[in-house]
């Protein structure tokens, strides 16, 4: 295990992976079991992951990603989805708190109804934005966890979302947020890290 500063500094987007390195569903599940602790609005846990290690399905994603080579050489491709209907599960997600007596029935009913009203009243475009926002928080946590476990990743937005949706039978209420290729980086021809702005160029205090 590494300290968080080391993990953050060492994580880089890997554009080329060493071929034929396999990862088990068990190891992926272990990483997902930690990524579930990422924050989400109202604890709605908007994120759904589709983890692909099957070569035929990875070939389909390779086509959907405009034939980017890293998709073919990755050990797994993780498709990150955001659930626009996450708010409809607020009652189920909070039943445990009610049953344990952490909240009473009145508090439970108010929280459920106010949360549903919040998402319904703000409309579909907000629900889409919030699904993307919350899934992105989870995806970043997953990539840091993967790095801590010795795996390299690359988040990707260069793909045809409808081709991905078709290839993986993704229901309409899920938004494809990003793809993450995962594997062991091929460092035979390393590139220097891209320029990072100094803090004063992207942070202001008290006002813009």
TIRO-2110 file (N, C-alpha, C; in Angstrom, 1 decimal):
// TIRO-2110
0.8, -1.2, 0.0, N, 1, A
0.0, 0.0, 0.0, CA, 1, A
0.9, 1.3, 0.0, C, 1, A
0.4, 2.3, -0.7, N, 2, A
1.2, 3.5, -0.8, CA, 2, A
0.4, 4.6, -0.1, C, 2, A
1.1, 5.7, 0.2, N, 3, A
0.4, 6.9, 0.8, CA, 3, A
-0.3, 7.6, -0.4, C, 3, A
-1.3, 8.4, 0.0, N, 4, A
-2.1, 9.0, -1.1, CA, 4, A
-1.3, 9.9, -2.0, C, 4, A
-0.3, 10.7, -1.4, N, 5, A
0.5, 11.6, -2.2, CA, 5, A
1.2, 10.8, -3.3, C, 5, A
1.8, 9.7, -3.0, N, 6, A
2.5, 8.8, -3.9, CA, 6, A
1.6, 8.3, -5.0, C, 6, A
0.4, 7.8, -4.6, N, 7, A
-0.5, 7.3, -5.6, CA, 7, A
-1.0, 8.4, -6.6, C, 7, A
-1.3, 9.6, -6.1, N, 8, A
-1.8, 10.6, -6.9, CA, 8, A
-0.7, 11.1, -7.9, C, 8, A
0.6, 11.1, -7.4, N, 9, A
1.6, 11.6, -8.3, CA, 9, A
2.0, 10.5, -9.3, C, 9, A
1.9, 9.3, -8.9, N, 10, A
2.3, 8.2, -9.8, CA, 10, A
1.3, 7.8, -10.9, C, 10, A
0.0, 8.1, -10.5, N, 11, A
-1.1, 7.7, -11.5, CA, 11, A
-0.9, 8.6, -12.7, C, 11, A
-0.8, 7.9, -13.9, N, 12, A
-0.8, 8.6, -15.2, CA, 12, A
-1.7, 7.9, -16.1, C, 12, A
-2.2, 8.6, -17.2, N, 13, A
-3.0, 7.9, -18.2, CA, 13, A
-2.1, 7.1, -19.1, C, 13, A
-2.3, 5.8, -19.1, N, 14, A
-1.4, 4.9, -19.8, CA, 14, A
-2.0, 4.7, -21.2, C, 14, A
-1.2, 5.0, -22.3, N, 15, A
-1.7, 4.9, -23.6, CA, 15, A
-1.2, 3.6, -24.3, C, 15, A
-0.5, 2.8, -23.6, N, 16, A
0.0, 1.6, -24.2, CA, 16, A
0.2, 0.6, -23.1, C, 16, A
-0.3, -0.6, -23.3, N, 17, A
-0.2, -1.7, -22.2, CA, 17, A
0.6, -2.9, -22.7, C, 17, A
1.2, -3.6, -21.8, N, 18, A
1.9, -4.8, -22.1, CA, 18, A
0.8, -5.9, -22.4, C, 18, A
1.0, -6.5, -23.6, N, 19, A
0.0, -7.5, -24.0, CA, 19, A
-0.1, -8.7, -23.2, C, 19, A
-1.3, -9.3, -23.2, N, 20, A
-1.6, -10.7, -22.7, CA, 20, A
-1.4, -10.8, -21.2, C, 20, A
-1.6, -9.7, -20.5, N, 21, A
-1.6, -9.8, -19.0, CA, 21, A
-3.1, -9.8, -18.6, C, 21, A
-3.4, -10.9, -17.8, N, 22, A
-4.8, -11.1, -17.4, CA, 22, A
-5.1, -10.5, -16.0, C, 22, A
-6.3, -10.2, -15.8, N, 23, A
-6.8, -9.8, -14.5, CA, 23, A
-8.1, -10.6, -14.2, C, 23, A
-8.2, -11.0, -13.0, N, 24, A
-9.4, -11.9, -12.7, CA, 24, A
-10.6, -11.0, -12.3, C, 24, A
-11.7, -11.6, -12.4, N, 25, A
-12.9, -10.9, -11.9, CA, 25, A
-12.8, -10.7, -10.4, C, 25, A
-12.2, -11.6, -9.7, N, 26, A
-12.0, -11.4, -8.2, CA, 26, A
-11.2, -10.2, -7.9, C, 26, A
-10.1, -10.0, -8.6, N, 27, A
-9.3, -8.8, -8.3, CA, 27, A
-10.0, -7.5, -8.7, C, 27, A
-10.8, -7.5, -9.8, N, 28, A
-11.6, -6.4, -10.2, CA, 28, A
-12.6, -6.1, -9.1, C, 28, A
-13.3, -7.2, -8.7, N, 29, A
-14.3, -7.0, -7.6, CA, 29, A
-13.8, -6.4, -6.3, C, 29, A
-12.6, -6.8, -6.0, N, 30, A
-11.9, -6.3, -4.8, CA, 30, A
-11.8, -4.8, -4.9, C, 30, A
-11.4, -4.3, -6.1, N, 31, A
-11.2, -2.9, -6.3, CA, 31, A
-12.6, -2.1, -6.3, C, 31, A
-13.6, -2.8, -6.9, N, 32, A
-14.9, -2.1, -6.9, CA, 32, A
-15.5, -2.1, -5.5, C, 32, A
-15.1, -3.0, -4.7, N, 33, A
-15.6, -3.0, -3.3, CA, 33, A
-15.1, -1.8, -2.5, C, 33, A
-14.0, -1.2, -3.0, N, 34, A
-13.5, 0.0, -2.3, CA, 34, A
-14.1, 1.3, -3.1, C, 34, A
-14.3, 1.2, -4.4, N, 35, A
-14.7, 2.3, -5.1, CA, 35, A
-16.2, 2.7, -4.7, C, 35, A
-16.9, 1.7, -4.1, N, 36, A
-18.3, 2.0, -3.7, CA, 36, A
-18.3, 3.1, -2.5, C, 36, A
-17.2, 3.4, -1.9, N, 37, A
-17.2, 4.4, -0.8, CA, 37, A
-17.0, 5.8, -1.4, C, 37, A
-16.9, 5.9, -2.7, N, 38, A
-16.9, 7.3, -3.3, CA, 38, A
-18.2, 8.1, -2.9, C, 38, A
-18.1, 9.4, -2.8, N, 39, A
-19.3, 10.1, -2.4, CA, 39, A
-20.3, 10.2, -3.6, C, 39, A
-21.5, 10.3, -3.2, N, 40, A
-22.6, 10.5, -4.3, CA, 40, A
-23.7, 11.3, -3.6, C, 40, A
-24.3, 12.1, -4.5, N, 41, A
-25.4, 13.0, -4.0, CA, 41, A
-26.5, 12.2, -3.4, C, 41, A
-26.9, 12.6, -2.2, N, 42, A
-27.9, 11.9, -1.4, CA, 42, A
-27.7, 10.4, -1.2, C, 42, A
-26.4, 10.0, -1.3, N, 43, A
-26.0, 8.6, -1.3, CA, 43, A
-26.8, 7.7, -2.2, C, 43, A
-27.0, 8.3, -3.4, N, 44, A
-27.8, 7.5, -4.4, CA, 44, A
-27.0, 6.5, -5.2, C, 44, A
-25.6, 6.7, -5.1, N, 45, A
-24.7, 5.7, -5.7, CA, 45, A
-25.1, 5.4, -7.2, C, 45, A
-25.0, 6.5, -8.0, N, 46, A
-25.4, 6.6, -9.4, CA, 46, A
-24.6, 5.7, -10.3, C, 46, A
-23.5, 5.2, -9.9, N, 47, A
-22.5, 4.5, -10.8, CA, 47, A
-22.8, 3.1, -11.0, C, 47, A
-22.7, 2.7, -12.3, N, 48, A
-22.7, 1.2, -12.6, CA, 48, A
-21.5, 1.0, -13.5, C, 48, A
-20.8, -0.1, -13.2, N, 49, A
-19.6, -0.4, -14.0, CA, 49, A
-19.9, -1.7, -14.8, C, 49, A
-19.5, -1.7, -16.0, N, 50, A
-19.5, -2.9, -16.8, CA, 50, A
-18.0, -3.2, -17.1, C, 50, A
-17.5, -4.3, -16.5, N, 51, A
-16.1, -4.7, -16.6, CA, 51, A
-16.0, -5.8, -17.6, C, 51, A
-15.1, -5.5, -18.6, N, 52, A
-15.0, -6.4, -19.8, CA, 52, A
-13.6, -7.0, -19.8, C, 52, A
-13.5, -8.3, -19.8, N, 53, A
-12.2, -9.0, -20.0, CA, 53, A
-12.3, -9.9, -21.2, C, 53, A
-13.5, -10.2, -21.7, N, 54, A
-13.7, -11.1, -22.8, CA, 54, A
-13.2, -10.4, -24.1, C, 54, A
-12.4, -11.2, -24.8, N, 55, A
-11.7, -10.6, -26.0, CA, 55, A
-12.6, -10.2, -27.1, C, 55, A
-13.7, -11.0, -27.3, N, 56, A
-14.6, -10.6, -28.4, CA, 56, A
-15.3, -9.3, -28.0, C, 56, A
-15.7, -9.1, -26.8, N, 57, A
-16.4, -7.9, -26.4, CA, 57, A
-15.4, -6.7, -26.4, C, 57, A
-14.1, -7.0, -26.0, N, 58, A
-13.1, -5.9, -26.1, CA, 58, A
-12.8, -5.5, -27.6, C, 58, A
-12.9, -6.5, -28.5, N, 59, A
-12.8, -6.1, -29.9, CA, 59, A
-13.9, -5.2, -30.4, C, 59, A
-15.1, -5.5, -29.8, N, 60, A
-16.3, -4.6, -30.2, CA, 60, A
-16.1, -3.2, -29.6, C, 60, A
-15.5, -3.1, -28.4, N, 61, A
-15.2, -1.8, -27.8, CA, 61, A
-14.1, -1.1, -28.6, C, 61, A
-13.1, -1.9, -29.1, N, 62, A
-12.0, -1.3, -29.9, CA, 62, A
-12.6, -0.6, -31.1, C, 62, A
-13.6, -1.3, -31.8, N, 63, A
-14.3, -0.6, -32.9, CA, 63, A
-15.0, 0.6, -32.5, C, 63, A
-15.7, 0.5, -31.3, N, 64, A
-16.5, 1.7, -30.8, CA, 64, A
-15.6, 2.9, -30.4, C, 64, A
-14.3, 2.5, -30.1, N, 65, A
-13.4, 3.6, -29.6, CA, 65, A
-12.4, 4.0, -30.8, C, 65, A
-13.0, 3.9, -32.0, N, 66, A
-12.2, 4.3, -33.2, CA, 66, A
-10.9, 3.7, -33.3, C, 66, A
-10.8, 2.4, -32.9, N, 67, A
-9.6, 1.5, -33.1, CA, 67, A
-8.4, 2.1, -32.4, C, 67, A
-8.6, 2.5, -31.1, N, 68, A
-7.5, 3.0, -30.3, CA, 68, A
-6.8, 1.7, -29.8, C, 68, A
-5.5, 1.6, -30.0, N, 69, A
-4.7, 0.4, -29.7, CA, 69, A
-4.7, 0.0, -28.3, C, 69, A
-4.8, 1.0, -27.4, N, 70, A
-4.8, 0.7, -26.0, CA, 70, A
-6.0, -0.2, -25.5, C, 70, A
-7.1, -0.1, -26.3, N, 71, A
-8.2, -1.0, -25.9, CA, 71, A
-7.9, -2.4, -26.2, C, 71, A
-7.1, -2.7, -27.3, N, 72, A
-6.8, -4.1, -27.6, CA, 72, A
-5.8, -4.7, -26.6, C, 72, A
-4.8, -3.9, -26.1, N, 73, A
-3.8, -4.4, -25.3, CA, 73, A
-4.1, -4.4, -23.8, C, 73, A
-5.2, -3.7, -23.4, N, 74, A
-5.6, -3.6, -22.0, CA, 74, A
-5.9, -5.0, -21.4, C, 74, A
-5.8, -5.2, -20.1, N, 75, A
-6.2, -6.4, -19.5, CA, 75, A
-7.7, -6.4, -19.3, C, 75, A
-8.3, -5.2, -19.1, N, 76, A
-9.7, -5.1, -19.0, CA, 76, A
-10.1, -3.7, -19.5, C, 76, A
-11.4, -3.6, -19.9, N, 77, A
-12.0, -2.3, -20.2, CA, 77, A
-13.2, -2.1, -19.3, C, 77, A
-13.2, -1.0, -18.6, N, 78, A
-14.2, -0.7, -17.7, CA, 78, A
-15.1, 0.4, -18.3, C, 78, A
-16.4, 0.1, -18.5, N, 79, A
-17.3, 1.1, -19.0, CA, 79, A
-18.1, 1.7, -17.8, C, 79, A
-17.9, 3.0, -17.6, N, 80, A
-18.5, 3.7, -16.5, CA, 80, A
-19.8, 4.3, -16.9, C, 80, A
-20.9, 3.9, -16.2, N, 81, A
-22.2, 4.4, -16.5, CA, 81, A
-22.8, 5.2, -15.3, C, 81, A
-23.6, 6.2, -15.7, N, 82, A
-24.3, 7.0, -14.6, CA, 82, A
-25.8, 6.7, -14.8, C, 82, A
-26.5, 6.4, -13.7, N, 83, A
-27.9, 6.1, -13.7, CA, 83, A
-28.7, 7.4, -13.5, C, 83, A
-29.5, 7.7, -14.5, N, 84, A
-30.3, 8.9, -14.5, CA, 84, A
-31.5, 8.7, -13.6, C, 84, A
-31.8, 7.4, -13.3, N, 85, A
-33.0, 7.1, -12.4, CA, 85, A
-32.6, 6.7, -11.0, C, 85, A
-31.3, 7.0, -10.6, N, 86, A
-30.8, 6.6, -9.3, CA, 86, A
-31.8, 7.1, -8.2, C, 86, A
-32.4, 8.3, -8.4, N, 87, A
-33.2, 8.9, -7.3, CA, 87, A
-34.4, 8.0, -7.0, C, 87, A
-34.8, 7.1, -8.0, N, 88, A
-36.0, 6.3, -7.7, CA, 88, A
-35.7, 5.2, -6.7, C, 88, A
-34.5, 5.0, -6.4, N, 89, A
-34.1, 3.9, -5.4, CA, 89, A
-33.8, 4.5, -4.0, C, 89, A
-34.1, 5.8, -3.8, N, 90, A
-33.8, 6.4, -2.5, CA, 90, A
-34.5, 5.7, -1.4, C, 90, A
-35.7, 5.2, -1.6, N, 91, A
-36.4, 4.5, -0.5, CA, 91, A
-35.7, 3.2, -0.1, C, 91, A
-35.3, 2.4, -1.1, N, 92, A
-34.6, 1.2, -0.8, CA, 92, A
-33.3, 1.4, -0.1, C, 92, A
-32.6, 2.4, -0.6, N, 93, A
-31.2, 2.7, -0.1, CA, 93, A
-31.2, 3.1, 1.4, C, 93, A
-32.4, 3.7, 1.8, N, 94, A
-32.4, 4.2, 3.2, CA, 94, A
-33.3, 3.3, 4.1, C, 94, A
-33.8, 2.2, 3.7, N, 95, A
-34.6, 1.3, 4.5, CA, 95, A
-33.7, 0.8, 5.7, C, 95, A
-32.4, 0.6, 5.4, N, 96, A
-31.6, 0.1, 6.5, CA, 96, A
-31.5, 1.0, 7.7, C, 96, A
-31.4, 2.3, 7.4, N, 97, A
-31.3, 3.4, 8.5, CA, 97, A
-32.6, 3.4, 9.2, C, 97, A
-33.7, 3.2, 8.5, N, 98, A
-35.1, 3.2, 9.2, CA, 98, A
-35.2, 2.0, 10.1, C, 98, A
-34.8, 0.8, 9.5, N, 99, A
-34.9, -0.4, 10.3, CA, 99, A
-34.0, -0.5, 11.5, C, 99, A
-32.9, 0.2, 11.4, N, 100, A
-31.9, 0.2, 12.6, CA, 100, A
-32.3, 1.3, 13.6, C, 100, A
-33.3, 2.1, 13.2, N, 101, A
-33.7, 3.2, 14.2, CA, 101, A
-32.9, 4.4, 14.1, C, 101, A
-32.0, 4.5, 13.1, N, 102, A
-31.2, 5.7, 13.0, CA, 102, A
-32.0, 6.9, 12.6, C, 102, A
-33.1, 6.7, 11.8, N, 103, A
-34.1, 7.7, 11.5, CA, 103, A
-35.4, 7.1, 11.7, C, 103, A
-36.4, 8.0, 12.1, N, 104, A
-37.7, 7.5, 12.3, CA, 104, A
-38.5, 7.5, 11.0, C, 104, A
-39.8, 7.0, 11.1, N, 105, A
-40.6, 6.9, 9.8, CA, 105, A
-40.9, 8.3, 9.2, C, 105, A
-41.1, 9.3, 10.1, N, 106, A
-41.4, 10.6, 9.5, CA, 106, A
-40.2, 11.2, 8.8, C, 106, A
-39.0, 11.0, 9.4, N, 107, A
-37.7, 11.5, 8.8, CA, 107, A
-37.5, 10.7, 7.4, C, 107, A
-37.7, 9.4, 7.5, N, 108, A
-37.5, 8.6, 6.3, CA, 108, A
-38.5, 9.0, 5.2, C, 108, A
-39.8, 9.2, 5.5, N, 109, A
-40.7, 9.6, 4.5, CA, 109, A
-40.4, 11.0, 3.9, C, 109, A
-40.0, 11.9, 4.7, N, 110, A
-39.6, 13.2, 4.3, CA, 110, A
-38.4, 13.2, 3.4, C, 110, A
-37.4, 12.4, 3.8, N, 111, A
-36.2, 12.4, 3.0, CA, 111, A
-36.5, 11.7, 1.6, C, 111, A
-37.2, 10.7, 1.6, N, 112, A
-37.6, 10.0, 0.3, CA, 112, A
-38.3, 10.9, -0.6, C, 112, A
-39.4, 11.6, -0.1, N, 113, A
-40.2, 12.4, -0.9, CA, 113, A
-39.5, 13.7, -1.4, C, 113, A
-38.7, 14.3, -0.5, N, 114, A
-38.0, 15.5, -0.9, CA, 114, A
-36.9, 15.2, -1.9, C, 114, A
-36.2, 14.0, -1.8, N, 115, A
-35.2, 13.7, -2.8, CA, 115, A
-35.8, 13.4, -4.1, C, 115, A
-36.9, 12.7, -4.2, N, 116, A
-37.5, 12.4, -5.4, CA, 116, A
-38.0, 13.7, -6.1, C, 116, A
-38.6, 14.6, -5.3, N, 117, A
-39.1, 15.9, -5.8, CA, 117, A
-37.9, 16.7, -6.4, C, 117, A
-36.8, 16.7, -5.7, N, 118, A
-35.6, 17.4, -6.1, CA, 118, A
-35.2, 17.0, -7.5, C, 118, A
-35.1, 15.7, -7.8, N, 119, A
-34.7, 15.3, -9.1, CA, 119, A
-35.8, 15.4, -10.2, C, 119, A
-37.0, 15.2, -9.8, N, 120, A
-38.1, 15.3, -10.8, CA, 120, A
-38.3, 16.7, -11.2, C, 120, A
-38.3, 17.7, -10.3, N, 121, A
-38.5, 19.1, -10.6, CA, 121, A
-37.4, 19.7, -11.4, C, 121, A
-36.2, 19.2, -11.3, N, 122, A
-35.1, 19.8, -12.0, CA, 122, A
-34.9, 19.2, -13.4, C, 122, A
-35.7, 18.2, -13.8, N, 123, A
-35.8, 17.8, -15.1, CA, 123, A
-34.7, 16.8, -15.6, C, 123, A
-34.9, 16.3, -16.8, N, 124, A
-34.0, 15.2, -17.4, CA, 124, A
-32.6, 15.7, -17.6, C, 124, A
-32.4, 16.9, -18.0, N, 125, A
-31.0, 17.4, -18.3, CA, 125, A
-30.2, 17.4, -17.0, C, 125, A
-30.9, 17.8, -15.9, N, 126, A
-30.2, 17.8, -14.6, CA, 126, A
-29.9, 16.4, -14.2, C, 126, A
-30.8, 15.5, -14.4, N, 127, A
-30.6, 14.1, -14.0, CA, 127, A
-29.4, 13.5, -14.7, C, 127, A
-29.3, 13.9, -16.0, N, 128, A
-28.2, 13.4, -16.8, CA, 128, A
-26.9, 14.0, -16.3, C, 128, A
-26.9, 15.3, -16.1, N, 129, A
-25.6, 15.9, -15.6, CA, 129, A
-25.2, 15.3, -14.2, C, 129, A
-26.2, 15.1, -13.4, N, 130, A
-25.8, 14.5, -12.0, CA, 130, A
-25.4, 13.1, -12.1, C, 130, A
-25.9, 12.3, -13.0, N, 131, A
-25.4, 11.0, -13.2, CA, 131, A
-24.0, 11.0, -13.7, C, 131, A
-23.6, 11.9, -14.6, N, 132, A
-22.2, 12.0, -15.1, CA, 132, A
-21.3, 12.5, -13.9, C, 132, A
-21.8, 13.5, -13.2, N, 133, A
-21.0, 14.1, -12.1, CA, 133, A
-20.6, 13.0, -11.1, C, 133, A
-21.6, 12.3, -10.6, N, 134, A
-21.4, 11.3, -9.6, CA, 134, A
-20.6, 10.1, -10.0, C, 134, A
-20.9, 9.6, -11.3, N, 135, A
-20.1, 8.5, -11.8, CA, 135, A
-18.7, 8.9, -12.0, C, 135, A
-18.4, 10.2, -12.3, N, 136, A
-17.0, 10.6, -12.5, CA, 136, A
-16.3, 10.6, -11.2, C, 136, A
-16.9, 11.0, -10.1, N, 137, A
-16.3, 10.9, -8.8, CA, 137, A
-15.9, 9.4, -8.5, C, 137, A
-16.8, 8.5, -8.7, N, 138, A
-16.5, 7.1, -8.5, CA, 138, A
-15.4, 6.6, -9.4, C, 138, A
-15.4, 7.0, -10.6, N, 139, A
-14.4, 6.5, -11.6, CA, 139, A
-13.0, 7.0, -11.2, C, 139, A
-12.9, 8.2, -10.7, N, 140, A
-11.6, 8.7, -10.2, CA, 140, A
-11.1, 7.9, -9.0, C, 140, A
-12.0, 7.6, -8.1, N, 141, A
-11.6, 6.8, -7.0, CA, 141, A
-11.1, 5.4, -7.4, C, 141, A
-11.9, 4.8, -8.4, N, 142, A
-11.5, 3.5, -8.9, CA, 142, A
-10.1, 3.5, -9.5, C, 142, A
-9.7, 4.6, -10.2, N, 143, A
-8.4, 4.6, -10.9, CA, 143, A
-7.3, 4.8, -9.8, C, 143, A
-7.6, 5.5, -8.8, N, 144, A
-6.6, 5.6, -7.7, CA, 144, A
-6.4, 4.3, -7.0, C, 144, A
-7.5, 3.6, -6.7, N, 145, A
-7.4, 2.3, -6.1, CA, 145, A
-6.6, 1.3, -7.0, C, 145, A
-6.9, 1.3, -8.3, N, 146, A
-6.2, 0.5, -9.3, CA, 146, A
-4.7, 0.7, -9.2, C, 146, A
-4.3, 2.0, -9.2, N, 147, A
-2.9, 2.4, -9.1, CA, 147, A
-2.3, 1.8, -7.8, C, 147, A
-3.0, 1.9, -6.7, N, 148, A
-2.5, 1.4, -5.5, CA, 148, A
-2.3, -0.1, -5.5, C, 148, A
-3.1, -0.8, -6.4, N, 149, A
-3.0, -2.3, -6.5, CA, 149, A
-2.0, -2.7, -7.6, C, 149, A
-1.3, -1.7, -8.2, N, 150, A
-0.3, -2.0, -9.2, CA, 150, A
-0.8, -2.0, -10.6, C, 150, A
-2.0, -1.5, -10.9, N, 151, A
-2.5, -1.4, -12.2, CA, 151, A
-2.5, 0.0, -12.7, C, 151, A
-2.3, 0.1, -14.0, N, 152, A
-2.4, 1.4, -14.7, CA, 152, A
-3.7, 1.6, -15.4, C, 152, A
-4.1, 2.8, -15.6, N, 153, A
-5.4, 3.0, -16.2, CA, 153, A
-5.4, 4.2, -17.2, C, 153, A
-6.4, 4.3, -18.0, N, 154, A
-6.5, 5.5, -18.9, CA, 154, A
-8.0, 5.8, -19.0, C, 154, A
-8.5, 6.9, -18.6, N, 155, A
-9.9, 7.3, -18.8, CA, 155, A
-10.1, 7.8, -20.2, C, 155, A
-11.2, 7.4, -20.9, N, 156, A
-11.3, 7.7, -22.3, CA, 156, A
-12.7, 8.3, -22.6, C, 156, A
-12.8, 9.3, -23.4, N, 157, A
-14.1, 9.8, -23.9, CA, 157, A
-14.1, 9.7, -25.4, C, 157, A
-13.1, 9.2, -26.0, N, 158, A
-13.0, 9.0, -27.5, CA, 158, A
-13.7, 7.7, -27.9, C, 158, A
-15.0, 7.7, -28.0, N, 159, A
-15.7, 6.5, -28.4, CA, 159, A
-17.1, 6.9, -28.8, C, 159, A
-17.8, 6.0, -29.6, N, 160, A
-19.1, 6.2, -30.0, CA, 160, A
-20.1, 5.6, -28.9, C, 160, A
-20.7, 6.5, -28.2, N, 161, A
-21.5, 5.9, -27.0, CA, 161, A
-22.7, 5.0, -27.5, C, 161, A
-23.2, 5.2, -28.7, N, 162, A
-24.3, 4.4, -29.1, CA, 162, A
-23.8, 3.0, -29.5, C, 162, A
-22.6, 2.9, -30.1, N, 163, A
-22.0, 1.6, -30.4, CA, 163, A
-21.7, 0.9, -29.1, C, 163, A
-21.2, 1.6, -28.1, N, 164, A
-21.0, 1.0, -26.7, CA, 164, A
-22.3, 0.5, -26.1, C, 164, A
-23.3, 1.3, -26.2, N, 165, A
-24.6, 0.9, -25.7, CA, 165, A
-25.1, -0.3, -26.3, C, 165, A
-25.0, -0.4, -27.6, N, 166, A
-25.5, -1.6, -28.4, CA, 166, A
-24.6, -2.8, -28.1, C, 166, A
-23.3, -2.7, -28.0, N, 167, A
-22.4, -3.8, -27.8, CA, 167, A
-22.7, -4.5, -26.4, C, 167, A
-23.0, -3.6, -25.4, N, 168, A
-23.2, -4.1, -24.1, CA, 168, A
-24.6, -4.2, -23.6, C, 168, A
-25.6, -3.9, -24.4, N, 169, A
-27.0, -3.9, -24.1, CA, 169, A
-27.3, -3.0, -22.9, C, 169, A
-26.8, -1.8, -23.0, N, 170, A
-27.0, -0.8, -21.9, CA, 170, A
-28.4, -0.2, -21.9, C, 170, A
-29.2, -0.3, -20.8, N, 171, A
-30.5, 0.3, -20.8, CA, 171, A
-30.4, 1.9, -21.1, C, 171, A
-31.5, 2.4, -21.5, N, 172, A
-31.5, 3.8, -21.9, CA, 172, A
-31.3, 4.8, -20.8, C, 172, A
-31.7, 4.4, -19.6, N, 173, A
-31.6, 5.4, -18.5, CA, 173, A
-30.1, 5.5, -17.9, C, 173, A
-29.2, 4.7, -18.5, N, 174, A
-27.8, 4.8, -18.1, CA, 174, A
-27.0, 5.6, -19.1, C, 174, A
-26.2, 6.6, -18.6, N, 175, A
-25.4, 7.4, -19.5, CA, 175, A
-24.0, 6.8, -19.5, C, 175, A
-23.5, 6.5, -20.7, N, 176, A
-22.1, 6.2, -20.8, CA, 176, A
-21.2, 7.4, -20.5, C, 176, A
-20.5, 7.3, -19.4, N, 177, A
-19.7, 8.5, -18.9, CA, 177, A
-18.3, 8.5, -19.4, C, 177, A
-17.7, 7.3, -19.4, N, 178, A
-16.3, 7.2, -19.9, CA, 178, A
-16.0, 5.7, -20.0, C, 178, A
-14.9, 5.4, -20.7, N, 179, A
-14.3, 4.1, -20.7, CA, 179, A
-13.0, 4.2, -19.9, C, 179, A
-12.6, 3.2, -19.2, N, 180, A
-11.3, 3.1, -18.5, CA, 180, A
-10.6, 1.9, -19.0, C, 180, A
-9.5, 2.0, -19.7, N, 181, A
-8.7, 0.9, -20.0, CA, 181, A
-7.7, 0.6, -18.8, C, 181, A
-7.5, -0.7, -18.5, N, 182, A
-6.7, -1.0, -17.3, CA, 182, A
-5.8, -2.1, -17.7, C, 182, A
-4.5, -2.0, -17.2, N, 183, A
-3.5, -3.0, -17.5, CA, 183, A
-2.2, -2.6, -16.9, C, 183, A
-1.2, -3.2, -17.4, N, 184, A
0.2, -2.9, -16.9, CA, 184, A
0.8, -2.1, -18.1, C, 184, A
1.2, -0.8, -17.7, N, 185, A
1.7, 0.1, -18.8, CA, 185, A
3.0, -0.4, -19.4, C, 185, A
3.0, -0.3, -20.7, N, 186, A
4.3, -0.5, -21.5, CA, 186, A
5.1, 0.7, -21.4, C, 186, A
6.2, 0.7, -20.6, N, 187, A
7.0, 1.9, -20.4, CA, 187, A
8.3, 1.9, -21.3, C, 187, A
8.2, 1.1, -22.4, N, 188, A
9.5, 1.0, -23.2, CA, 188, A
9.8, 2.3, -23.9, C, 188, A
8.8, 3.1, -24.1, N, 189, A
9.1, 4.5, -24.7, CA, 189, A
8.3, 5.5, -24.0, C, 189, A
8.8, 5.8, -22.8, N, 190, A
8.0, 6.7, -21.9, CA, 190, A
7.9, 8.2, -22.4, C, 190, A
6.8, 8.8, -22.1, N, 191, A
6.7, 10.2, -22.4, CA, 191, A
6.7, 11.0, -21.1, C, 191, A
7.3, 12.2, -21.2, N, 192, A
7.3, 13.1, -20.0, CA, 192, A
5.8, 13.5, -19.7, C, 192, A
5.6, 13.7, -18.4, N, 193, A
4.2, 14.1, -18.0, CA, 193, A
3.9, 15.5, -18.6, C, 193, A
2.7, 15.6, -19.0, N, 194, A
2.3, 16.9, -19.6, CA, 194, A
2.3, 18.0, -18.6, C, 194, A
2.3, 19.3, -19.1, N, 195, A
2.4, 20.4, -18.2, CA, 195, A
1.3, 20.5, -17.3, C, 195, A
1.5, 20.8, -16.0, N, 196, A
0.5, 21.0, -15.0, CA, 196, A
0.6, 22.5, -14.5, C, 196, A
-0.5, 23.1, -14.5, N, 197, A
-0.5, 24.5, -14.1, CA, 197, A
-0.1, 24.7, -12.6, C, 197, A
0.6, 25.7, -12.3, N, 198, A
0.9, 26.0, -10.9, CA, 198, A
-0.5, 26.4, -10.2, C, 198, A
-0.5, 26.2, -8.9, N, 199, A
-1.7, 26.5, -8.2, CA, 199, A
-2.4, 27.8, -8.4, C, 199, A
-1.5, 28.9, -8.5, N, 200, A
-2.1, 30.2, -8.7, CA, 200, A
-2.8, 30.4, -10.0, C, 200, A
-2.6, 29.5, -11.0, N, 201, A
-3.3, 29.7, -12.2, CA, 201, A
-4.6, 29.0, -12.3, C, 201, A
-4.9, 28.1, -11.3, N, 202, A
-6.3, 27.5, -11.3, CA, 202, A
-7.0, 27.6, -10.0, C, 202, A
-6.4, 28.3, -9.0, N, 203, A
-7.1, 28.5, -7.7, CA, 203, A
-7.2, 30.0, -7.4, C, 203, A
-8.4, 30.4, -7.0, N, 204, A
-8.5, 31.8, -6.4, CA, 204, A
-9.2, 31.6, -5.0, C, 204, A
-9.0, 32.5, -4.1, N, 205, A
-9.6, 32.4, -2.8, CA, 205, A
-10.6, 33.5, -2.6, C, 205, A
-11.7, 33.1, -2.0, N, 206, A
-12.8, 34.0, -1.7, CA, 206, A
-13.7, 34.4, -2.8, C, 206, A
-13.2, 34.6, -4.1, N, 207, A
-14.0, 34.9, -5.2, CA, 207, A
-13.1, 34.6, -6.5, C, 207, A
-13.8, 34.7, -7.6, N, 208, A
-13.1, 34.4, -8.9, CA, 208, A
-12.0, 35.4, -9.1, C, 208, A
END
